[in-house]
Amino acid sequence: MIEKEFFTTIETHYNSQLPFVAYRKPNEGFVKAILQKDGAIHTVNDFTESGFLFSPFDSKKDTILFPLEQSKTISCEYIISSEISNISKLKRKKEASNNSENEQEQHIKLVEQGIKAINEGRFEKVVLSRVEGVPISEENPIEIFQNLLENYPTAFVYLWYHPEIGLWLGATPETLLKIEGQRFKTMSLAGTKKYDDAIEKPWGTKEIDEQQIVTDYIVNNLQDIVRDINVTTPKTIKAGELLHLQSKISGVLKSEHLKLVVETLHPTPAICGLPKIETKSFILNNENYNREFYTGFLGELNIKTSKSRNTNRRNVENNAYSTVKTTSELFVNLRCMQIKNQQAFIYVGGGITKDSNPELEWEETVNKTQTILSVLLN
Ligand SMILES: C=C(O[C@@H]1C=C(C(=O)O)C=C[C@H]1O)C(=O)O
């Protein structure tokens, strides 16, 4: 399918108010879409299903599925154009994103509560977040999606829509997991600073510690279900105009129960905290809004691909030499927004430790909001 046809097909589907997701995986040169044929709400029961899932932060709530057998899948090559200016941006109703003093005060208060709880020994790290609504006067989500595709080549970029649930977009740098056959990969991502023309600037102790907390949590919890675990030393990665610390973690799955793997990992201390139960309830009780799908996860669930083991032409023609692999690839829903009632709601947060400074934590959320808004708004 050619690019124009791809985008017209999803636009028609959206205009018919039917559920769909369009996405591009990190560094890939093509976009895919899964278009559900009816308007039903399907959910994931035990992670043996096949399709595209969209899961909220709070795992007690339903994980939505676009089942492959009830959807049409389309794809096309997507080359990033050098003429970004051709792509229209959202029209903002008010001039600048003026954070109200109230929002700032509220977030700083929340961070102070988090630090207090850490000092009382209730937990070690907690990720606290907020949502910012920006009034917009035009909403063509497909154009916003194209903007994200152009500006975030190394992110998982998506546009997700269900008429009864909502419209979400994002460009996330964080993988929750990739499972290919028995091969397993994840990452530990934390620590944030603004990119200012240099990637290799030293990190502070606060960031090094908060990323190590995530790595240790993942490695310790995977021991029972993954063998031959390998962890890379933390490296700086760039996500939009931000830098993070990242370690790659890989191994071989001992069991095929994807549900167990997901429950073991989600929510990691990269987006919730340590320990998990205490920080999750602190978040649900103290944040001033509902995260919904922000810091949840999304992606392909149990997709079967047939791979030929030998590219020799005679072997390719012989089916006996091809193998079928089941792959799942899930991403943490960060750097995302929901579009609702002529507003773009942008979700941002950051990890709080005993060394956090509330003012700086506020600024980190402002930087995160701006990295998203800068590519979207005129
Ligand atoms: C919670 C977010 O990001 C997470 C928190 C980070 C941090 O605290 O430095 C960095 C990357 C993510 O693991 C977000 O972007 O909203």
The ligand as an SDF file (V2000), in Angstrom:
LIG
                    3D

 16 16  0  0  0  0  0  0  0  0999 V2000
    7.1390    9.2200   34.1440 C   0  0  0  0  0  0  0  0  0  0  0  0
    7.7830    9.6360   33.0520 C   0  0  0  0  0  0  0  0  0  0  0  0
    9.0020    9.1690   32.6830 O   0  0  0  0  0  0  0  0  0  0  0  0
    9.7210    8.2250   33.4560 C   0  0  0  0  0  0  0  0  0  0  0  0
   10.4530    8.9110   34.5200 C   0  0  0  0  0  0  0  0  0  0  0  0
   11.7440    9.3740   34.3040 C   0  0  0  0  0  0  0  0  0  0  0  0
   12.4380   10.1820   35.3780 C   0  0  0  0  0  0  0  0  0  0  0  0
   11.9340   10.2720   36.4750 O   0  0  0  0  0  0  0  0  0  0  0  0
   13.4990   10.7480   35.1150 O   0  0  0  0  0  0  0  0  0  0  0  0
   12.4110    9.0890   33.1050 C   0  0  0  0  0  0  0  0  0  0  0  0
   11.8660    8.2530   32.1900 C   0  0  0  0  0  0  0  0  0  0  0  0
   10.6520    7.4850   32.5010 C   0  0  0  0  0  0  0  0  0  0  0  0
   11.0060    6.2860   33.1140 O   0  0  0  0  0  0  0  0  0  0  0  0
    7.1870   10.6220   32.1200 C   0  0  0  0  0  0  0  0  0  0  0  0
    7.8570   10.9760   31.1510 O   0  0  0  0  0  0  0  0  0  0  0  0
    6.0420   11.0480   32.3240 O   0  0  0  0  0  0  0  0  0  0  0  0
  1  2  2  0
  2  3  1  0
  2 14  1  0
  3  4  1  0
  4  5  1  0
  4 12  1  0
  5  6  2  0
  6  7  1  0
  6 10  1  0
  7  8  2  0
  7  9  1  0
 10 11  2  0
 11 12  1  0
 12 13  1  0
 14 15  2  0
 14 16  1  0
M  END
$$$$
